[in-house]
Amino acid sequence: MEQQVDERQLRYQAIQRVTVVGVLVNLVLAASKTSIGFIAQSQSLVADGIHSLSDLLSDGLVYFAAKHAQQGPDEAHPYGHGRFETAGTLGLGVLLALVAIGITWDAVERLFSPEALLHPKPLALYAALFSILANEALYHYTTRVARRIKSDLLQANAWHHRSDALSSIVVLVGVAGTMAGLPYLDAIAAIGVGLMIARIGWDLSWPAFQELVDEGLDEDRLEKIRGIIGQIGGVQDIHMLRTRRIGGEATVDVHIMVEPWLSVSEGHMIGQTVIDSLLEEVSEVMDVTVHIDPEDDEVAIPCKGLPLRAAAEKLLNKQWAAIPGADRRQRVVFHYLEGQINVDVYFALDDMAEGEERKAFHQALEAQALQREEFGSVSVFYG
């Protein structure tokens, strides 16, 4: 547990460093591109400056989400705070989509109003080139850290930086084309920037939305999980394997079938081995719940409604009351299988009778128990 806390803290510190760098770079880019865009009369560069301003907002969103996501489980959030990161990613995607709509709408209006078209100056070219270099460097720095700490939120922000670099390339082409005598090209470039931003917003929002509605791990990861569980001694079968992603991590819920006559402690040991193996061998997994099944409860006759120990013992007491020696039993073990209770009953070695008498005693116990539909076989042990 302490190691998990340390890892979350280190993850948060890494995101914090990257975010601060992103804020500083985007502050410079947003101010320079927007102001130069107005001065140099480039609509696409102004749109690109607004894009960088959205980067500033996204950096703040990343910082907020990461701060909460690094906190461990508490009473209100028993599975931790990883979904803050997911919600932040979704918010970032929606923000990009809104920015894209605004940019595209304004550019289309100018296309249908030729007198509103702008005529960029050479200064816009240098601003676009500077933006390309700065954002591409920021993208590579951010994505390297995102992969190292397995942060979808940070990777999303990295692609936001890459989208700014790509949009600046479109701006560069649009400004150059307009200066070369194609007056519509700057507005068309602005539309291109808007569409690119919209695509990235969708690519970020949809997976985050899927995670928020409990999308599981992909089939390759599920196959790895099945393979690990299947190799553990005592596991006969696996069914009802379910997973859900939480931020950069995942939880697993699985039913494993074991030999029905195992002791409770052995079944628990097998289940604990499954938990330990998945936590050690699957990097995303941070929590595992194992349900032990003595039979395949997807096809077996259900045991729902059968009496539990106290009630079952009362029924046996009533059925065996007239059998001499039945009251000297020392222990009774119940096995709930195939919709019935199979009974193991233990007597002291001194109570063991000779051959036929012992056989008759066993038959009497079983016959009386079977008069109740709740009970199945009865096995008698001595010693």
C-alpha positions as CSV (number, residue, x, y, z in Angstrom):
1,M,0.0,0.0,0.0
2,E,2.8,2.4,0.9
3,Q,4.5,1.6,-2.4
4,Q,1.3,2.5,-4.3
5,V,1.1,5.8,-2.4
6,D,4.7,6.6,-3.4
7,E,4.0,5.7,-7.1
8,R,0.9,8.0,-7.1
9,Q,3.0,10.8,-5.6
10,L,5.8,10.4,-8.1
11,R,3.2,10.3,-10.9
12,Y,1.6,13.5,-9.7
13,Q,5.0,15.3,-9.4
14,A,5.9,14.3,-13.0
15,I,2.5,15.6,-14.3
16,Q,3.0,18.8,-12.3
17,R,6.5,19.5,-13.8
18,V,5.2,18.9,-17.4
19,T,2.2,21.0,-16.8
20,V,4.2,24.0,-15.5
21,V,6.5,23.8,-18.6
22,G,3.4,23.7,-20.8
23,V,1.8,26.7,-19.1
24,L,4.9,28.8,-19.6
25,V,5.3,27.9,-23.3
26,N,1.6,28.3,-24.1
27,L,1.4,31.6,-22.3
28,V,4.1,32.9,-24.6
29,L,2.5,31.3,-27.7
30,A,-1.0,32.5,-27.0
31,A,0.1,36.1,-26.4
32,S,2.5,36.3,-29.3
33,K,0.3,34.5,-32.0
34,T,-2.9,36.4,-31.0
35,S,-1.2,39.8,-31.0
36,I,0.9,39.2,-34.1
37,G,-2.2,37.8,-35.8
38,F,-4.0,41.0,-35.3
39,I,-1.0,43.1,-36.2
40,A,-0.1,41.0,-39.3
41,Q,-3.8,40.7,-40.3
42,S,-3.9,36.8,-40.3
43,Q,-7.2,35.2,-39.3
44,S,-5.6,31.8,-39.2
45,L,-2.9,33.0,-36.9
46,V,-5.4,34.5,-34.6
47,A,-7.3,31.2,-34.6
48,D,-4.0,29.5,-33.8
49,G,-3.5,31.9,-30.9
50,I,-6.9,31.0,-29.5
51,H,-5.9,27.4,-29.8
52,S,-2.8,28.1,-27.7
53,L,-5.1,29.9,-25.2
54,S,-7.2,26.7,-25.0
55,D,-3.9,24.9,-24.3
56,L,-3.4,27.2,-21.2
57,L,-6.9,26.2,-20.0
58,S,-6.2,22.5,-20.7
59,D,-2.9,22.7,-18.7
60,G,-4.9,24.1,-15.7
61,L,-7.4,21.2,-16.2
62,V,-4.6,18.7,-16.2
63,Y,-3.1,20.1,-13.1
64,F,-6.4,20.0,-11.3
65,A,-7.3,16.5,-12.4
66,A,-3.8,15.1,-11.6
67,K,-3.9,16.7,-8.1
68,H,-7.0,14.8,-7.3
69,A,-6.2,11.6,-9.2
70,Q,-3.0,11.0,-7.2
71,Q,-4.9,10.7,-3.9
72,G,-5.4,7.2,-2.6
73,P,-8.8,5.5,-1.8
74,D,-10.9,7.0,0.9
75,E,-14.4,6.5,2.3
76,A,-16.1,8.5,-0.4
77,H,-13.9,7.0,-3.2
78,P,-13.1,3.4,-2.3
79,Y,-11.5,2.7,-5.7
80,G,-9.3,5.8,-5.5
81,H,-9.5,9.0,-7.5
82,G,-8.3,7.8,-10.9
83,R,-11.5,8.8,-12.6
84,F,-10.7,12.5,-12.0
85,E,-8.1,12.0,-14.6
86,T,-10.6,10.4,-17.0
87,A,-13.1,13.2,-16.4
88,G,-10.3,15.7,-17.1
89,T,-9.6,14.0,-20.4
90,L,-13.2,14.2,-21.4
91,G,-13.4,17.8,-20.4
92,L,-10.3,18.6,-22.4
93,G,-11.8,16.9,-25.5
94,V,-15.0,18.8,-25.2
95,L,-13.0,22.1,-24.8
96,L,-11.2,21.3,-28.0
97,A,-14.5,20.6,-29.8
98,L,-15.9,24.0,-28.7
99,V,-12.8,25.8,-29.8
100,A,-13.0,24.1,-33.2
101,I,-16.6,25.1,-33.7
102,G,-15.8,28.8,-32.9
103,I,-12.8,28.9,-35.2
104,T,-14.6,27.2,-38.1
105,W,-17.7,29.3,-37.8
106,D,-15.8,32.6,-37.9
107,A,-13.7,31.5,-40.9
108,V,-16.8,30.3,-42.9
109,E,-18.5,33.6,-42.3
110,R,-15.5,35.5,-43.7
111,L,-15.4,33.2,-46.8
112,F,-18.9,34.3,-47.6
113,S,-17.9,38.0,-47.0
114,P,-14.9,38.7,-49.2
115,E,-14.6,42.2,-47.9
116,A,-14.0,40.7,-44.4
117,L,-11.0,38.6,-45.6
118,L,-7.7,39.6,-44.1
119,H,-4.4,40.1,-45.9
120,P,-1.5,38.7,-43.8
121,K,1.9,40.3,-43.5
122,P,5.3,38.5,-43.5
123,L,5.5,38.7,-39.7
124,A,2.7,36.1,-39.5
125,L,5.0,33.6,-41.2
126,Y,7.7,33.9,-38.6
127,A,5.2,33.6,-35.8
128,A,3.7,30.4,-37.3
129,L,7.2,28.9,-37.7
130,F,8.1,29.7,-34.1
131,S,4.8,28.1,-33.0
132,I,5.6,24.9,-35.0
133,L,9.0,24.4,-33.4
134,A,7.9,25.3,-29.8
135,N,4.8,23.0,-29.9
136,E,6.5,20.1,-31.5
137,A,9.2,20.2,-28.8
138,L,6.5,20.4,-26.1
139,Y,4.7,17.5,-27.6
140,H,7.7,15.2,-27.6
141,Y,8.6,16.2,-24.0
142,T,5.0,15.6,-22.7
143,T,4.4,12.4,-24.5
144,R,7.7,10.9,-23.3
145,V,6.6,11.5,-19.7
146,A,3.1,10.3,-20.4
147,R,4.3,7.0,-21.6
148,R,6.7,6.6,-18.7
149,I,4.0,7.1,-16.1
150,K,1.1,5.7,-18.1
151,S,-1.1,8.8,-18.0
152,D,-3.9,9.0,-20.5
153,L,-4.6,12.6,-19.3
154,L,-1.0,13.7,-20.0
155,Q,-1.0,11.9,-23.3
156,A,-4.2,13.8,-24.2
157,N,-2.5,17.0,-23.4
158,A,0.5,16.0,-25.5
159,W,-1.7,15.6,-28.5
160,H,-3.2,19.0,-27.7
161,H,0.3,20.4,-28.2
162,R,0.8,18.3,-31.3
163,S,-2.5,19.7,-32.7
164,D,-1.2,23.2,-32.1
165,A,2.0,22.4,-34.1
166,L,0.0,20.9,-36.9
167,S,-2.4,23.8,-37.0
168,S,0.5,26.2,-37.2
169,I,1.7,24.3,-40.3
170,V,-1.7,24.9,-41.8
171,V,-1.4,28.6,-40.8
172,L,2.1,28.8,-42.4
173,V,0.7,27.4,-45.7
174,G,-2.4,29.6,-45.6
175,V,-0.5,32.8,-44.9
176,A,2.1,32.1,-47.5
177,G,-0.6,31.3,-50.1
178,T,-2.5,34.4,-49.3
179,M,0.6,36.5,-49.6
180,A,1.2,34.8,-53.0
181,G,-2.1,36.0,-54.4
182,L,-4.7,33.5,-53.1
183,P,-6.9,35.7,-50.8
184,Y,-9.1,32.9,-49.6
185,L,-6.3,30.6,-48.5
186,D,-5.9,32.2,-45.0
187,A,-9.6,31.7,-44.2
188,I,-9.5,28.2,-45.6
189,A,-6.4,27.5,-43.4
190,A,-8.4,28.7,-40.4
191,I,-11.2,26.2,-41.3
192,G,-8.5,23.4,-41.6
193,V,-7.2,24.3,-38.1
194,G,-10.7,24.1,-36.7
195,L,-11.4,20.7,-38.3
196,M,-8.1,19.3,-37.0
197,I,-8.9,20.5,-33.5
198,A,-12.3,19.0,-33.7
199,R,-10.9,15.6,-34.7
200,I,-8.5,15.6,-31.8
201,G,-11.3,16.6,-29.5
202,W,-13.3,13.6,-30.6
203,D,-10.4,11.2,-30.3
204,L,-9.9,12.3,-26.7
205,S,-13.5,12.5,-25.6
206,W,-14.8,9.2,-26.9
207,P,-12.3,6.9,-25.1
208,A,-12.7,8.9,-21.9
209,F,-16.5,8.7,-22.2
210,Q,-16.2,4.9,-22.7
211,E,-14.1,4.6,-19.6
212,L,-16.6,6.6,-17.5
213,V,-19.4,4.2,-18.6
214,D,-17.1,1.3,-17.4
215,E,-15.5,0.1,-20.6
216,G,-13.2,-2.9,-19.8
217,L,-9.7,-3.7,-20.9
218,D,-9.1,-4.8,-24.5
219,E,-9.2,-8.4,-25.6
220,D,-5.4,-8.8,-25.6
221,R,-5.1,-7.8,-22.0
222,L,-8.1,-10.1,-21.1
223,E,-6.3,-13.0,-22.8
224,K,-3.2,-12.3,-20.8
225,I,-5.3,-12.2,-17.6
226,R,-7.0,-15.5,-18.5
227,G,-3.6,-17.1,-19.2
228,I,-2.1,-16.0,-15.9
229,I,-5.1,-17.4,-13.9
230,G,-5.3,-20.6,-15.9
231,Q,-1.7,-21.5,-15.0
232,I,-2.3,-21.3,-11.2
233,G,-2.6,-24.7,-9.5
234,G,-6.1,-25.6,-8.3
235,V,-8.0,-23.4,-10.8
236,Q,-10.2,-25.6,-12.9
237,D,-12.0,-23.0,-15.0
238,I,-12.6,-19.2,-15.3
239,H,-15.9,-17.5,-16.0
240,M,-17.5,-14.1,-15.5
241,L,-14.2,-12.2,-16.0
242,R,-15.0,-8.5,-15.8
243,T,-12.7,-5.5,-15.9
244,R,-13.1,-1.7,-15.7
245,R,-10.6,1.0,-16.4
246,I,-10.0,3.8,-13.9
247,G,-7.6,6.5,-15.1
248,G,-4.4,4.7,-16.1
249,E,-5.3,1.6,-14.0
250,A,-7.9,-1.2,-14.0
251,T,-9.8,-3.4,-11.6
252,V,-10.6,-7.1,-12.2
253,D,-13.5,-9.1,-11.0
254,V,-13.4,-12.9,-11.8
255,H,-15.1,-16.1,-10.8
256,I,-12.8,-19.2,-10.6
257,M,-13.9,-22.7,-10.3
258,V,-12.1,-25.1,-7.9
259,E,-12.5,-28.7,-6.7
260,P,-15.8,-28.7,-4.7
261,W,-14.4,-30.6,-1.7
262,L,-11.5,-28.3,-0.9
263,S,-11.3,-26.7,2.5
264,V,-12.2,-23.1,2.8
265,S,-8.6,-22.1,3.6
266,E,-7.3,-23.9,0.5
267,G,-9.9,-22.2,-1.7
268,H,-8.9,-18.9,-0.1
269,M,-5.2,-19.6,-0.8
270,I,-5.9,-20.3,-4.5
271,G,-7.9,-17.0,-4.7
272,Q,-5.1,-15.1,-3.0
273,T,-2.6,-16.5,-5.4
274,V,-4.8,-15.3,-8.3
275,I,-4.9,-11.8,-6.8
276,D,-1.1,-11.6,-6.2
277,S,-0.2,-12.9,-9.7
278,L,-2.4,-10.4,-11.5
279,L,-1.2,-7.5,-9.4
280,E,2.5,-8.5,-10.1
281,E,2.2,-9.4,-13.8
282,V,-0.4,-7.0,-15.3
283,S,0.8,-3.4,-14.9
284,E,-2.6,-1.8,-15.2
285,V,-4.3,-3.9,-12.5
286,M,-4.5,-2.2,-9.1
287,D,-7.4,-4.2,-7.5
288,V,-8.6,-7.8,-7.9
289,T,-11.8,-9.4,-6.6
290,V,-11.9,-13.2,-6.8
291,H,-15.1,-15.2,-6.3
292,I,-14.5,-18.9,-5.6
293,D,-17.0,-21.3,-7.2
294,P,-17.1,-25.1,-6.3
295,E,-19.1,-25.6,-9.5
296,D,-20.0,-23.7,-12.6
297,D,-22.8,-21.6,-11.3
298,E,-23.7,-20.5,-14.8
299,V,-25.0,-24.0,-15.6
300,A,-25.4,-25.8,-12.3
301,I,-28.7,-26.0,-10.4
302,P,-28.8,-22.9,-8.2
303,C,-28.5,-23.4,-4.4
304,K,-30.5,-20.2,-3.7
305,G,-33.0,-20.7,-0.9
306,L,-31.3,-23.7,0.8
307,P,-31.1,-23.3,4.6
308,L,-27.8,-22.2,6.1
309,R,-26.0,-24.0,8.9
310,A,-28.2,-23.2,11.8
311,A,-31.4,-24.1,10.0
312,A,-29.9,-27.1,8.3
313,E,-28.7,-28.5,11.6
314,K,-32.2,-28.2,13.1
315,L,-33.6,-30.1,10.2
316,L,-31.0,-32.9,10.7
317,N,-31.7,-33.0,14.4
318,K,-35.4,-33.6,13.6
319,Q,-34.7,-36.2,11.0
320,W,-32.1,-38.1,13.1
321,A,-33.8,-37.8,16.5
322,A,-35.0,-41.5,16.4
323,I,-31.7,-43.0,15.2
324,P,-29.7,-44.3,18.2
325,G,-26.2,-42.8,18.3
326,A,-26.9,-40.0,15.9
327,D,-26.7,-37.5,18.7
328,R,-23.1,-38.4,19.4
329,R,-21.9,-36.8,16.2
330,Q,-18.9,-34.5,16.7
331,R,-18.9,-32.4,13.5
332,V,-21.0,-31.8,10.4
333,V,-19.7,-30.4,7.2
334,F,-22.2,-29.1,4.5
335,H,-21.4,-29.0,0.8
336,Y,-23.8,-26.8,-1.2
337,L,-23.7,-28.4,-4.7
338,E,-26.2,-29.0,-7.6
339,G,-29.1,-27.4,-5.6
340,Q,-28.8,-29.7,-2.6
341,I,-26.8,-30.0,0.7
342,N,-24.4,-32.9,0.8
343,V,-23.5,-33.8,4.3
344,D,-20.3,-35.1,5.9
345,V,-20.9,-36.2,9.4
346,Y,-18.0,-37.2,11.8
347,F,-18.1,-39.5,14.9
348,A,-15.5,-40.5,17.4
349,L,-13.5,-43.6,16.6
350,D,-14.9,-45.3,19.7
351,D,-18.4,-45.0,18.2
352,M,-17.5,-47.0,15.1
353,A,-19.5,-50.3,15.0
354,E,-18.7,-53.5,13.1
355,G,-19.3,-54.0,9.4
356,E,-23.1,-54.6,8.9
357,E,-24.1,-52.6,11.9
358,R,-22.0,-49.6,10.7
359,K,-23.5,-49.9,7.2
360,A,-27.0,-50.0,8.6
361,F,-26.3,-46.9,10.7
362,H,-25.0,-45.0,7.6
363,Q,-28.0,-46.0,5.6
364,A,-30.4,-44.9,8.3
365,L,-28.8,-41.5,8.5
366,E,-28.9,-41.0,4.7
367,A,-32.4,-42.3,4.4
368,Q,-33.8,-40.0,7.0
369,A,-31.9,-37.0,5.6
370,L,-33.1,-37.7,2.0
371,Q,-36.7,-37.4,3.2
372,R,-36.0,-33.7,3.1
373,E,-35.6,-32.3,-0.5
374,E,-32.9,-30.0,0.8
375,F,-30.4,-32.8,1.4
376,G,-28.4,-35.0,-1.0
377,S,-25.8,-37.6,-0.1
378,V,-24.6,-38.3,3.5
379,S,-21.1,-39.5,4.2
380,V,-20.1,-40.9,7.6
381,F,-16.5,-40.6,9.0
382,Y,-14.9,-41.9,12.2
383,G,-11.9,-40.6,14.0
